[in-house]
């Protein structure tokens, strides 16, 4: 089937990976490398991170629950500190690729696991700084034909339902889609549905792989 649609994750694809910021936070606090990921991997469907991305709890509750989960794993780390470093740096080449694909007639979608945007005032200035470029993000989001945010629909990746929601919204078969995500666990459900999944390890690699699949030159 001809590919007509490209669906992107946001954090770690359009922007740099938040894991890099988590590692810097861990270094600053003297915590083990990848400790934040370890906390978020424990009970992944029902922990504080999962609940927050589904908008089942507010930021203040996340701050408290995450701290308790971190403490249970042997270290002190408040949830607010994690949220404060969450936003990544936009990759200009990825944004340029969106414009190129749009000009070539491709349909563009974005599926993002995110947190409620109105919560930043609850946890204070740290998280507010992480959303300082909200206008820039909004301009990027406007390039997509459809955006699905976990915090708005109450479903998060890798739940297969969220990929089906996108296909339904765009009226497209999974086999006509390419899906890009920086997490393999999120690529697998897309691939099982029939999408061509690309695991993103860097902006350059993602654009090279996408170019090869689509036959469209995309500068890295």
C-alpha positions as CSV (number, residue, x, y, z in Angstrom):
1,X,0.0,0.0,0.0
2,X,1.2,3.5,-0.8
3,X,2.3,5.5,2.2
4,X,0.2,8.7,2.5
5,X,0.6,9.5,6.2
6,X,3.4,10.2,8.6
7,X,2.7,10.1,12.3
8,X,5.2,11.6,14.8
9,X,5.8,11.4,18.5
10,X,6.7,14.8,19.8
11,X,9.2,14.6,22.7
12,X,12.4,12.7,21.6
13,X,11.4,13.1,17.9
14,X,10.5,16.7,17.1
15,X,12.4,17.7,20.2
16,X,15.5,16.3,21.8
17,X,14.9,13.4,24.2
18,X,13.7,14.3,27.7
19,X,15.9,11.4,28.9
20,X,19.0,13.6,28.3
21,X,17.5,16.2,30.7
22,X,16.6,13.5,33.2
23,X,20.2,12.3,33.2
24,X,21.5,15.8,33.8
25,X,19.1,16.1,36.7
26,X,20.3,12.8,38.1
27,X,23.9,13.9,37.9
28,X,23.1,17.2,39.7
29,X,21.3,15.3,42.5
30,X,23.9,12.5,42.7
31,X,21.3,9.9,41.7
32,X,22.0,6.7,39.7
33,X,21.9,7.1,36.0
34,X,18.5,6.5,34.5
35,X,16.8,6.6,38.0
36,X,13.9,8.6,36.7
37,X,13.3,6.0,34.0
38,X,13.5,3.3,36.6
39,X,10.8,5.0,38.7
40,X,8.6,5.5,35.7
41,X,9.1,1.9,34.5
42,X,7.8,0.5,37.8
43,X,4.1,-0.4,37.5
44,X,4.0,1.5,34.2
45,X,0.2,1.5,33.8
46,X,-0.7,2.7,37.2
47,X,2.3,4.8,38.6
48,X,2.3,8.5,39.0
49,X,3.7,9.2,35.6
50,X,1.0,7.1,33.8
51,X,-1.8,8.6,35.8
52,X,-0.5,12.2,35.1
53,X,-0.2,11.5,31.4
54,X,-3.8,10.4,31.4
55,X,-4.8,13.5,33.4
56,X,-6.1,11.3,36.2
57,X,-4.2,13.4,38.8
58,X,-3.1,17.0,39.0
59,X,0.5,18.2,39.2
60,X,0.5,18.6,43.0
61,X,-0.6,15.0,43.4
62,X,2.0,13.9,40.9
63,X,4.7,15.7,42.8
64,X,3.8,13.8,46.0
65,X,3.2,10.4,44.4
66,X,6.4,10.5,42.4
67,X,8.4,11.4,45.4
68,X,6.9,8.4,47.3
69,X,7.8,6.1,44.4
70,X,11.3,7.4,44.2
71,X,11.7,7.0,48.0
72,X,10.5,3.4,47.7
73,X,13.4,2.8,45.3
74,X,15.9,4.2,47.8
75,X,16.3,7.9,46.8
76,X,14.8,11.3,47.3
77,X,13.5,13.1,44.2
78,X,10.3,15.3,44.0
79,X,8.1,15.1,41.0
80,X,8.3,18.9,40.5
81,X,12.0,18.6,39.7
82,X,11.3,16.1,37.0
83,X,8.6,18.2,35.4
84,X,10.8,21.2,35.5
85,X,13.2,19.7,33.0
86,X,10.7,17.8,30.9
87,X,10.6,20.0,27.8
88,X,13.3,19.3,25.2
89,X,14.9,21.5,22.6
90,X,13.2,21.7,19.2
91,X,15.1,20.1,16.3
92,X,14.9,22.5,13.4
93,X,15.6,19.9,10.8
94,X,12.6,17.9,12.0
95,X,10.4,21.0,11.7
96,X,11.8,21.6,8.2
97,X,10.9,18.0,7.4
98,X,7.3,18.6,8.4
99,X,7.1,21.4,6.0
100,X,8.7,19.4,3.2
101,X,6.3,16.5,3.8
102,X,3.3,18.8,3.9
103,X,4.4,20.4,0.6
104,X,4.7,16.9,-0.9
105,X,1.1,16.2,0.0
106,X,1.6,13.8,2.9
107,X,-0.9,13.8,5.8
108,X,0.7,14.5,9.2
109,X,-0.3,13.3,12.6
110,X,1.1,13.6,16.1
111,X,0.5,11.2,19.0
112,X,2.1,12.5,22.2
113,X,2.1,11.2,25.8
114,X,2.0,14.5,27.7
115,X,0.9,16.1,30.9
116,X,-2.0,18.6,31.4
117,X,-0.7,22.0,30.2
118,X,-2.7,23.9,32.8
119,X,-0.9,22.2,35.6
120,X,2.4,24.1,35.5
121,X,1.2,26.9,37.8
122,X,0.4,24.3,40.5
123,X,4.0,23.1,40.8
124,X,5.7,26.5,40.5
125,X,8.2,28.3,38.4
126,X,10.3,25.4,37.5
127,X,7.7,23.8,35.3
128,X,6.6,27.1,34.0
129,X,10.2,27.6,32.6
130,X,9.9,24.3,30.8
131,X,6.9,25.6,28.9
132,X,8.5,29.0,28.1
133,X,8.5,28.2,24.4
134,X,4.8,27.3,24.4
135,X,4.2,29.6,21.4
136,X,6.9,27.8,19.4
137,X,5.4,24.4,20.2
138,X,2.0,25.6,19.2
139,X,3.3,26.7,15.9
140,X,4.8,23.3,15.3
141,X,1.6,21.6,16.4
142,X,-0.4,23.7,13.8
143,X,1.5,21.8,11.1
144,X,-0.2,18.5,11.9
145,X,-3.5,17.5,10.4
146,X,-4.5,15.9,13.7
147,X,-2.9,15.8,17.2
148,X,-3.7,13.3,19.9
149,X,-2.6,14.2,23.4
150,X,-2.7,11.5,26.1
151,X,-3.7,14.1,28.8
152,X,-6.8,15.1,26.7
153,X,-8.0,11.6,25.6
154,X,-7.2,9.7,28.7
155,X,-5.3,7.0,26.8
156,X,-1.5,6.8,26.5
157,X,1.0,5.0,24.4
158,X,1.6,2.0,24.1
159,X,-2.1,1.4,24.5
160,X,-3.1,0.3,20.9
161,X,-6.3,2.3,21.1
162,X,-4.4,5.6,20.7
163,X,-3.0,4.5,17.4
164,X,-6.4,3.4,16.2
165,X,-7.8,6.8,17.2
166,X,-5.3,8.5,14.9
167,X,-6.2,6.2,12.0
168,X,-9.9,6.8,12.5
169,X,-9.4,10.6,12.8
170,X,-7.4,10.7,9.6
171,X,-9.5,8.1,7.8
172,X,-6.4,6.1,6.9
173,X,-5.4,2.4,7.0
174,X,-2.4,1.6,9.3
175,X,-0.5,0.1,6.3
176,X,-0.5,3.6,4.7
177,X,1.2,5.1,7.7
178,X,4.8,5.6,9.0
179,X,5.1,6.0,12.7
180,X,8.2,7.6,14.5
181,X,8.9,7.3,18.2
182,X,12.0,7.3,20.4
183,X,10.7,4.4,22.5
184,X,10.7,0.9,21.1
185,X,7.8,0.0,23.4
186,X,5.7,2.6,21.7
187,X,6.8,1.5,18.2
188,X,5.7,-2.1,18.7
189,X,1.9,-1.6,18.8
190,X,2.1,0.6,15.7
191,X,4.0,-2.1,13.9
192,X,1.5,-4.8,15.0
193,X,-1.3,-2.7,13.6
194,X,0.5,-2.6,10.2
195,X,2.3,0.7,10.3
196,X,5.9,1.1,9.3
197,X,7.5,2.0,12.6
198,X,10.8,3.9,12.9
199,X,12.6,3.9,16.3
200,X,14.3,7.3,16.7
201,X,17.7,7.4,18.2
202,X,18.7,10.9,16.8
203,X,17.2,13.5,14.5
204,X,19.7,12.6,11.7
205,X,18.9,8.9,11.9
206,X,15.2,9.5,11.9
207,X,15.3,11.7,8.8
208,X,17.5,9.3,7.0
209,X,15.3,6.3,7.7
210,X,12.1,8.3,6.8
211,X,13.7,9.5,3.6
212,X,14.5,5.9,2.7
213,X,10.9,4.7,3.3
214,X,9.2,7.6,1.5
215,X,11.7,8.2,-1.2
216,X,11.7,11.9,-0.3
217,X,14.9,13.8,0.5
218,X,14.8,15.2,4.0
219,X,17.8,17.1,5.2
220,X,19.4,15.9,8.5
